[in-house]
């Protein structure tokens, strides 16, 4: 299955980018084709109506056009969607054909806080539903990520570590049924 992963903050030591790399490795180990977009690949100019999308936006659009599913690993900025990721969504929402309708999405977050970024994922659900994407009910959240992610991005907390493969399998199973 072809999957796209986007996310992380723009800082080099992003917990979410670290988690994204771990999830990409898990999906690759399951023999899925994975394309990841983090850091500079997400530094798009601010969306402006009438301005043509640049090469970074076109690369994201092409990857999503050929993908069966999307994994978003998002920081939580003031209980919402980070500006750079919302900007990516805004660019993609204007490009034809739209990649969003019917696209299965797994939401993930890591945060040093006690909620693991879960509050920000609620904003993602509303935005994705508005565009016709299908955010699955389950999510992967890593609370206390500054203490609970190892250097490779794997959760060290036993509860979270056991949750990751279960949620990934559920997402992959649903995506296969929806996008086969």
N, C-alpha and C positions, 0 to 999 in steps of 0.2 A: 504494500500500500504506500502511496506517496503522501507524505505529511509535511506540513510547514510548521515551524516553531518560530514565534516572534516574542521578543520581550527583553526584559532587563532594564535597569536604569541606564543612563548614559555614563555613569561613573565606572571606572575600570574595576573597582572591587565590588561590583553589584552582587548582592546575594541572589537576586532573581536571575541574573545571567549565569551564575554558578549553578543554580537549580536547573536552568534551561539546558546547560551542557550535560548535566547528569541525565535528564530525561531524554535528550537526543541520543545519548549513549545507550540507554535502556531500549529505546525504540530501534536503533540500529542493530543492537544485539538480537532483537526479535526479527531481523531481516526486513525491516521497512526502509524505504527510501526517504531520507530526512533532509530537508533544507532548513537552515537556521538563519535568522536575521536578528542581529543584536548590535549594540553600539553604533558605530558610524553608518551601518546600513539603514539605521532608523533616523538618521539626522537629515530629514527632509526639510526643504524650505516650508514655511507656513503655507497652508493651503489658501489659495486665492482663486476665486471663480474667474475663469477666462485665461488662466495661466496653464500652459501645457505641463504635464507631469514630467519630471526629470528621470534620468536613468535609474536611480534608486527606486522610485515609485514604480516604474515600468518593470523592474526586476521582481519586486514583490508581487505585482499584479500577475506576471507570467507564472511565478511559482504557485500562487493560489489558484490560478486558472487550471493548472494541471493536478491539483491536490485533492485527495479524498477527505482530508481533515486538517484542522488547525489546532495547535496548542499555543495558548497565550500565557506567558509567565510574566505577570505584571506586578510591579511595585504598587504600593498604595500611597498616593499623595493626598493628604488631607481627606482620607476616606473616599477617594475617587480615582479616576483614570489619570495617569500621568500625561502631561501635555504632549510629549513627543509621540506617545502611542496613540492618543486620540487623533493627532495630526495624521498619522499613518492611515488610520481608519477613514478619516475624512477624504484623503487623497484616493484611496481605493474605492470609496463609495461613489466616486464620480467617473470611474473608468469603466469602459464597456468591453466585454460583458461584465456585469457585476459579479464578483466572486462570492458574494454573501448569501444569496438565497439557497436555503437547504444545506449550507455548509456546517457539518458537525464541528463543534468547538469544545475543547477541554480548557477550563480556566484553572490557573495555578498562581500561587503567590507565596513569597517568603518575606518575613518582616521580623525585625528585632522585637516587635511588640507581642503582646499576649494573644492577639487574634490572628496572627500570621498573614495579614493582608486580606482577610475575608471581607472586611467592610468595603474595600475597593472593588471586589469582584461583583458586588451587587450593582454597582454602576455599569460594569461591563455587561451584565445580563440585559439591562434595559437597552443599552446601545445596540448590542448584537441582535436582540429581538426586533428592534426597529428596522434593521436591515434584512431580516429574514433568516439570519443564521440560527443554528440550533445549539445553544449552549447546553451541554448535558447537565443534569442536576448535581452530580458529584463534582467535587473540586479537590485539588491538592493544595493544602496550605501548610506552611512551615512556620509555626510561632517560634520566637526566640532564635531566629535564624543565625544570629551572631554566635550562638552557642550550639545550635542543633544541625548545622550543615558542616560536613567535613570539607577538606580542600577540593575534592572532586565534585562537590555539590550534592552528595548523597545525605539524606537526613540520618542523623544518628539516634534520634529518639525512637525507641522500638515501635510505638504506636504509629508514628508517621512513616517510618521505614516500611512497616507491613502494609500500610494503606496505599503507598505508591503503586506497587504492582497490581493491586486489586482495581484501583481506579483506572490505571492504564488499560488493563484487560477489558474492563467495561466499556471504555471509550472506543477501543479498537473493535470490539465486537459490534457495538452499535454502528460505528462508522462503516464497517464492512457490510452490514445489512442495508444501510441507507444509501451507500455510494458504490455498490458493487457493479 
